Amino acid sequence: MLAAGAATRYGSPKQRLFLPAILDAIAASPVGEVVVVTGAHAVEAEARVVHCADWEHGPGASLRCGLRGLTPETEAAVIVLADGPALDPRAVDRVVEAWQNGDGDRLAATYDRRNRSHPVLLGRSVWDHVPDEGARALDVRLVNCADLSPPGDVDYA
């Protein structure tokens, strides 16, 4: 879970506010190991927290920190944002299932059948190729979640 940003548009550390709901959603999904990546603000979580000193270099830097924090046995990572409080665990289920079915190592949920959103799944083969712009700069295969509500993207209080 990426929670490293400064939250300047929001006006306070929104990660602290939304983190519990997102962790609950992840707990209801098939994801095993959970890593929360912090940067500008410290957070407490019922998960492993990895601080990314390079968080200001962009979401890719934070994502790379989180990926390095996973165990060597981890084959794929599901990426969610700390400011998407309406994350539906069924969307996580779908991207994981698509990966398990061989649909690719770069997957992203879509809620309108056109635009990518979260969660995003990256297979281990992609991890060394994450640019500073983050996963949004990678081509992905879309996983249909149009019957679900999108996770949201809270930028303002």
The 8 nearest C-alpha neighbors of each residue, nearest first, counted from 0:
[[1, 35, 79, 80, 78, 36, 34, 2],
 [0, 2, 80, 36, 81, 3, 35, 79],
 [3, 1, 81, 37, 36, 14, 4, 0],
 [2, 4, 38, 37, 39, 36, 1, 54],
 [5, 3, 6, 39, 2, 38, 54, 37],
 [4, 6, 39, 7, 3, 40, 12, 38],
 [7, 5, 9, 4, 8, 12, 11, 10],
 [6, 8, 10, 9, 5, 11, 12, 4],
 [9, 7, 10, 6, 154, 155, 11, 156],
 [10, 8, 155, 154, 6, 156, 7, 11],
 [9, 11, 7, 8, 6, 12, 156, 155],
 [10, 12, 9, 13, 6, 7, 5, 8],
 [13, 11, 14, 6, 15, 40, 5, 10],
 [12, 14, 16, 15, 11, 17, 6, 9],
 [15, 13, 12, 17, 16, 81, 18, 2],
 [14, 16, 13, 18, 17, 12, 42, 43],
 [15, 17, 13, 14, 18, 19, 12, 20],
 [18, 16, 14, 84, 19, 20, 15, 13],
 [17, 19, 21, 14, 20, 15, 81, 16],
 [20, 18, 22, 21, 17, 23, 16, 44],
 [21, 19, 23, 22, 18, 17, 84, 24],
 [20, 22, 24, 18, 23, 19, 84, 25],
 [21, 23, 25, 19, 24, 20, 18, 26],
 [24, 22, 26, 20, 21, 25, 19, 27],
 [25, 23, 21, 88, 27, 22, 26, 87],
 [24, 26, 22, 28, 27, 23, 88, 21],
 [25, 27, 23, 24, 28, 22, 30, 29],
 [26, 28, 24, 25, 88, 23, 29, 30],
 [29, 27, 25, 88, 26, 30, 92, 91],
 [30, 28, 31, 92, 27, 26, 91, 95],
 [31, 29, 28, 32, 25, 26, 33, 77],
 [32, 30, 29, 33, 26, 28, 25, 73],
 [31, 33, 30, 34, 69, 46, 47, 70],
 [34, 32, 46, 47, 31, 35, 30, 0],
 [33, 35, 47, 48, 46, 0, 36, 65],
 [36, 34, 0, 48, 49, 1, 47, 37],
 [37, 35, 49, 1, 2, 65, 50, 3],
 [38, 36, 3, 50, 2, 51, 49, 41],
 [37, 39, 3, 51, 54, 40, 50, 52],
 [38, 40, 5, 3, 4, 37, 41, 54],
 [41, 39, 38, 37, 42, 12, 3, 5],
 [40, 42, 37, 39, 43, 38, 50, 15],
 [43, 41, 15, 44, 40, 37, 14, 48],
 [42, 44, 41, 45, 48, 15, 46, 18],
 [45, 43, 46, 42, 48, 47, 18, 19],
 [44, 46, 47, 43, 22, 19, 48, 33],
 [47, 45, 44, 33, 34, 48, 35, 32],
 [46, 48, 34, 35, 33, 49, 45, 44],
 [47, 49, 35, 34, 36, 46, 50, 37],
 [50, 48, 36, 35, 37, 51, 47, 65],
 [49, 51, 37, 38, 36, 52, 48, 64],
 [52, 50, 38, 53, 54, 64, 61, 37],
 [51, 53, 54, 38, 50, 55, 61, 37],
 [54, 52, 51, 55, 56, 60, 61, 38],
 [53, 55, 61, 38, 56, 51, 52, 60],
 [56, 54, 57, 53, 4, 60, 38, 52],
 [57, 55, 54, 53, 60, 131, 58, 59],
 [58, 56, 55, 59, 131, 60, 54, 132],
 [57, 59, 133, 61, 60, 132, 62, 131],
 [133, 60, 58, 131, 62, 132, 57, 61],
 [59, 61, 63, 58, 62, 57, 131, 54],
 [62, 60, 58, 64, 54, 59, 63, 51],
 [61, 63, 59, 65, 64, 60, 58, 66],
 [62, 64, 66, 60, 65, 61, 59, 67],
 [65, 63, 61, 67, 62, 66, 51, 60],
 [66, 64, 68, 62, 63, 67, 36, 61],
 [65, 67, 63, 68, 69, 64, 62, 126],
 [68, 66, 64, 65, 69, 63, 70, 62],
 [67, 69, 65, 66, 64, 70, 49, 34],
 [70, 68, 66, 67, 73, 71, 65, 34],
 [69, 71, 72, 73, 68, 67, 32, 66],
 [72, 70, 73, 69, 74, 67, 68, 123],
 [71, 73, 70, 74, 69, 75, 123, 32],
 [72, 74, 71, 70, 75, 69, 76, 123],
 [73, 75, 123, 122, 72, 76, 71, 124],
 [76, 74, 122, 123, 121, 73, 120, 77],
 [77, 75, 121, 120, 78, 122, 74, 66],
 [76, 78, 120, 119, 118, 121, 79, 75],
 [77, 79, 119, 118, 0, 120, 76, 80],
 [80, 78, 0, 118, 117, 1, 77, 81],
 [79, 81, 1, 82, 0, 83, 2, 78],
 [80, 82, 2, 14, 83, 1, 18, 0],
 [83, 81, 153, 80, 152, 84, 17, 14],
 [82, 84, 151, 150, 152, 80, 81, 85],
 [85, 83, 17, 86, 21, 82, 150, 20],
 [84, 86, 150, 83, 151, 87, 149, 21],
 [87, 85, 150, 84, 83, 88, 21, 24],
 [86, 88, 89, 90, 85, 24, 150, 148],
 [87, 89, 24, 91, 28, 90, 27, 25],
 [88, 90, 92, 91, 87, 93, 28, 147],
 [91, 89, 93, 92, 88, 87, 144, 94],
 [90, 92, 88, 89, 93, 94, 118, 95],
 [93, 91, 89, 95, 90, 94, 28, 96],
 [94, 92, 96, 90, 95, 91, 97, 89],
 [93, 95, 97, 91, 96, 92, 98, 142],
 [94, 96, 98, 92, 93, 97, 99, 91],
 [95, 97, 99, 93, 98, 94, 92, 100],
 [98, 96, 100, 94, 102, 95, 99, 93],
 [97, 99, 95, 101, 102, 100, 96, 103],
 [98, 100, 96, 101, 97, 95, 102, 94],
 [101, 99, 97, 98, 102, 96, 103, 95],
 [100, 102, 98, 99, 103, 97, 104, 96],
 [103, 101, 98, 97, 100, 104, 99, 140],
 [104, 102, 101, 105, 98, 106, 140, 97],
 [103, 105, 122, 121, 106, 98, 125, 120],
 [106, 104, 139, 121, 103, 120, 140, 122],
 [105, 107, 140, 139, 120, 119, 141, 104],
 [108, 106, 119, 141, 115, 142, 118, 117],
 [107, 109, 142, 116, 117, 141, 118, 115],
 [110, 108, 115, 143, 112, 144, 116, 111],
 [109, 111, 145, 144, 112, 149, 143, 108],
 [110, 112, 145, 113, 109, 114, 144, 143],
 [113, 111, 109, 110, 143, 114, 145, 141],
 [114, 112, 111, 109, 115, 110, 141, 143],
 [115, 113, 109, 112, 111, 116, 110, 141],
 [114, 116, 109, 107, 108, 141, 113, 117],
 [115, 117, 108, 109, 107, 118, 114, 119],
 [118, 116, 119, 108, 79, 107, 150, 115],
 [117, 119, 79, 78, 108, 107, 91, 116],
 [120, 118, 107, 78, 117, 106, 77, 108],
 [119, 121, 77, 106, 76, 105, 78, 107],
 [122, 120, 105, 104, 76, 75, 125, 123],
 [121, 123, 75, 104, 124, 125, 74, 76],
 [122, 124, 75, 126, 125, 74, 121, 76],
 [123, 125, 122, 126, 127, 104, 121, 128],
 [126, 124, 123, 128, 127, 122, 121, 129],
 [127, 125, 123, 128, 124, 129, 66, 121],
 [126, 128, 125, 129, 124, 123, 63, 130],
 [127, 129, 126, 125, 130, 124, 137, 63],
 [128, 130, 133, 126, 127, 59, 134, 131],
 [131, 129, 132, 133, 59, 128, 136, 134],
 [130, 132, 59, 133, 57, 60, 58, 56],
 [133, 131, 59, 130, 136, 58, 57, 135],
 [59, 134, 132, 58, 131, 130, 135, 129],
 [133, 135, 137, 136, 129, 132, 59, 130],
 [134, 136, 133, 137, 132, 138, 115, 139],
 [137, 135, 134, 132, 133, 138, 130, 129],
 [138, 136, 134, 135, 139, 129, 133, 105],
 [139, 137, 136, 140, 105, 135, 134, 106],
 [140, 138, 105, 106, 137, 107, 141, 115],
 [139, 141, 106, 105, 107, 142, 138, 103],
 [142, 140, 107, 108, 106, 109, 139, 143],
 [141, 143, 108, 109, 107, 94, 144, 140],
 [142, 144, 109, 145, 112, 108, 141, 110],
 [143, 145, 110, 147, 146, 109, 108, 90],
 [146, 144, 110, 111, 147, 143, 112, 109],
 [145, 147, 144, 148, 110, 143, 111, 149],
 [148, 146, 145, 144, 149, 110, 87, 90],
 [147, 149, 150, 146, 87, 110, 85, 145],
 [148, 150, 151, 110, 147, 86, 85, 87],
 [151, 149, 86, 85, 83, 84, 148, 87],
 [152, 150, 83, 149, 85, 153, 84, 82],
 [151, 153, 83, 82, 154, 150, 84, 80],
 [152, 154, 82, 155, 151, 83, 156, 9],
 [155, 153, 9, 8, 152, 156, 6, 82],
 [154, 156, 9, 8, 153, 10, 6, 7],
 [155, 9, 154, 10, 153, 8, 11, 13]]
